[in-house]
Amino acid sequence: METYKTNGVCSREIKFKSEGGKLISVDFIGGCPGNLLGIKTLVEGMEVNEIIEKFKDVKCGAKSTSCPAQLSKALSEKNL
């Protein structure tokens, strides 16, 4: 399980695991529970590269990033 400390969002960190190029599990610590559970449900089982591409430019209101964008960054930086 990898851990990524988020920046600029409500969630404090993201814990995730990938295998064979797919995201197996993801948990957001802190943040908006319903929205993050929805993201978790959508992305588990998806190809890592697809998640990175779809979420990399998502913004949260006036913020320059979002929890989905932070997940994309985490996956990119961990070279999964």
LONUNU-779000 format. One line per 5 residues: number of its first residue (from 1); for each residue z, x, y of C-alpha. Coordinates in steps of 0.001 Angstrom, whole numbers, always signed. Example, Ala and Ser with C-alpha at 12.3 -4.5 7.8 and 13.67 -1.06 7.14 Angstrom:
<nodes>
1> +7800,+12300,-4500 ~ +7140,+13670,-1060
</nodes>
This chain:
<nodes>
1> +0,+0,+0 ~ -1048,+1359,+3384 ~ +870,+675,+6601 ~ -702,+571,+10053 ~ +1315,+325,+13288
6> -502,-2067,+15612 ~ -1015,-1595,+19337 ~ -1383,-4238,+22055 ~ -744,-7305,+19865 ~ +2201,-9468,+18815
11> +2306,-8236,+15221 ~ +4135,-4916,+14802 ~ +2345,-3604,+11740 ~ -122,-4434,+9005 ~ +433,-3614,+5331
16> -2651,-3673,+3149 ~ -4195,-2509,-94 ~ -7830,-2087,-1030 ~ -9556,-1330,-4270 ~ -13213,-758,-5044
21> -14241,-1408,-1442 ~ -12471,-4786,-1323 ~ -9299,-5783,+466 ~ -6847,-6808,-2260 ~ -3863,-7779,-112
26> -2814,-7843,+3532 ~ +416,-8779,+5290 ~ +1031,-8871,+9034 ~ +4580,-8116,+10188 ~ +5423,-10206,+13256
31> +2897,-12190,+15237 ~ +1755,-15812,+14904 ~ +2574,-16837,+11324 ~ +34,-19644,+10905 ~ -2900,-17742,+12364
36> -2102,-14580,+10443 ~ -1669,-16483,+7182 ~ -5093,-17982,+7834 ~ -6602,-14521,+8368 ~ -4881,-13263,+5206
41> -6309,-16161,+3191 ~ -9811,-15540,+4530 ~ -9984,-11762,+4095 ~ -8267,-11082,+777 ~ -11047,-10383,-1700
46> -13629,-9587,+1003 ~ -15556,-6342,+1277 ~ -13743,-3930,+3618 ~ -16935,-3100,+5532 ~ -17596,-6795,+6172
51> -14075,-7280,+7558 ~ -14455,-4238,+9811 ~ -17773,-5475,+11182 ~ -16713,-9102,+11715 ~ -13335,-8422,+13342
56> -13849,-5224,+15353 ~ -14627,-6935,+18680 ~ -12312,-9978,+18456 ~ -10104,-10367,+21535 ~ -6877,-12360,+21960
61> -6952,-14102,+25329 ~ -7012,-11516,+28119 ~ -5943,-8694,+25786 ~ -8463,-6002,+24896 ~ -7670,-6382,+21179
66> -6285,-8869,+18647 ~ -4591,-8911,+15262 ~ -7981,-9230,+13495 ~ -9345,-6329,+15586 ~ -6268,-4271,+14695
71> -6922,-4976,+11002 ~ -10499,-3783,+11494 ~ -9230,-617,+13186 ~ -6661,-21,+10438 ~ -9298,-316,+7724
76> -11691,+1954,+9652 ~ -9067,+4641,+10256 ~ -7888,+4638,+6642 ~ -11532,+5195,+5548 ~ -11425,+2472,+2943
</nodes>
